Amino acid sequence: MARIGSNPIETGDDVTVTVDAQNVVTVSGPKGELTQQIDPDISVTINDDSIVVNRPTDQKRHRSLHGLSRSLLSNMVEGVRNGYKKELTIIGVGYRAQVSDGALELALGYSHPIYFLPPDEVDVEVDTDRGKNDVIVVEGIDKQLVGQVAAKIRELRPPEPYKGKGVRYVDEHVPLKAGKTAAR
């Protein structure tokens, strides 16, 4: 039996879940609403305050879809209840970020500023404290979309291995290389 797929998902009182005939699951809560198409072979059952995901056979395809479907639904319930947040920090002299007119404006050592327009479902904020590095906060209810937006922002200037300059996650450790030493 699947370890992840067999666990029920607790929804609580503040989250409502509906499943239609085409196996489209809609989860709505205090932060918003998400929908997800689940494979037709996987059955989704809604009890009083929990969701149970079942598979028809023990084929490899069904076993993998069982755990995947349960994880997707669990992430949806968590997203509409609490939301997701990723934090990135900018390290480097002259590197800065600000939000203007809904777009994220980044100065990352290039000859031009970079403008990043996030999707409507994701909120992007910048915390700027004097004497500290700027912190970009990406928030939303869709876990995949929040992670994707954060990864795209990090991709604009990934941390380099000699001085550590660039955009990185707040809890990310970047191992630094020693570099060259002068020949004597």
N, C-alpha and C positions, 0 to 999 in steps of 0.2 A: 504494500500500500504506500502511496505517496506520503511523504512526511509533511510537506508544505501544503499540498492540495487537500489533505484530509482535515485540516484545521478549519473550524468555522470562523467567520469574520463577524465580530461584534459591531453592530451599527449604533446602538444607543437610541435615545429618544429624539435627538436633534437631526438625524440623518434618515432620509426616505429613499428607498430603492424600489425600482420597478423594472420588470423584464417583459418585453413584448414578444410577439410570435416569431420574429426573425432573430431572436437571441441577442437583441440590443439591450444592454443594461444601462439604465439612467440612474445616477446617484446625485441627490441634491441635499444640500446642507446649508449652514449659516454663511459660508464663504462663497457659494456658487453652485453650479451644476456641471456634471461631466457625463459623457456618454461613451460607451465602448462596445464594439461589436465582438461578441464571443463566438468561437467556432461552433457550428451547429451540432457537432458530436458531443460537446460538453454541456451538461445540464446545470442550470443555476436555479436553486430553490431558495425562496425567501421565507424564513420562519418569523416569529414574533419580533425579535431584535437581533437576528443573525442571518448571515448568508452562508449557504452550503453549496460547494461546487463538487459535482460527481462526474466520473468518466464511465463510458460504457464497457470498455475492455481493458486488458493489461498490455495492449500493444504499445510499442515504444512511442509512437506518435501521440497516442492518447495520454500516456503517462507524462510526457513533456508538456502537452497542452493543459493538463490538469493543474500542475504547479504554476504555470505561466498565468492561466486565467485567474487563479486564486490570488496571485501576487498583484496582478493588474487591478482587480476589484478592491483588494486591501489598500492599495495606494490611492485609489479613487476615494474611498471612504475617509482615509486620513487626510487627503487633500481638501475635501469640502468641509471637513471638521476643523482642522488646524492650519492647513496650508503648508507650503514648503519654502525654504529660504536657503540661498547659497550666498556666501560672502567672498569677495575677491579683494585683494589688496594690491596697490600699485607701488612698486619699489623702484626708485631711481631719481636722480637729480633732474628736476624739471618735468618729471612725469606727473600728470594731474588729470582729474576727471571732473566733469560737471554735467548736470542735466539741464538742458535748455530746450523749451518747446516740445517736450516729450522725447527728445533724442538725447542720447548719451554722447557727449563731446569728450574725446580723449586726446591728450597730448602725450605721445609715447616715444619721443625722440626722433620721429620722422620729420621731414621738411614741411609737413602739412598736418593739420588736425584730422582726426578720424571721427566721423559721425556714425553712430550705431543706432538704428531705429528698432527698438524691441517690439515684439508682437503685442497686440492689444491685451491678451490674456495675462501678460507678465508685467509687473511693476519693477522699475529700476530706480534706485535712489543712490545718492553718493553722500557718505559721511566724511566731512572734512574737518579735522581738528588741527589747529595750528601746532606745528612741531611734530605731527604724526603723519604717516602715509595715508593717502585717500583710501577709503574702503567703499567698494561698490556692492550694494545689496540687491540681489535679484530675488523677487518673491512672486509666488503664484500658487494656484491650486493643482496644476498638472505637473507631476513630478518629472516626467520626461521632458516637458517643454522648459521648465526651470533649469534643469541640468544642461539642456542643449544650448540655451541662451548663455549660460555661464561659461560653457566650453567655447562658444564662439567669441566671447569677449576675451577669454584667456588666450585664444589662438591669435589675436591681433598682435600680441608681443609676449610670447612665452618666456619664462625666466631663463636667462642665459647662465651657463654653468661656472663662469669665472668670477663675476661680481654679484650674481643673483638678481640683476635688474630685470624688470618686466612685470607682467600681470600673473599673479598666482592666487590660489585659494588660500584663505586665512590659515587653515590648519595644514597646509601643504609644506613638506620639508624638501628643500632643494639642496642636494649635496653639491658642494662647491669643489671645483678642481684646483689644483695647486698652481697651475700655469707654468710658464717657463722661468728659469732662473738665469741670471746673467752669466755668460761664459767667463771664466777667469784664466 
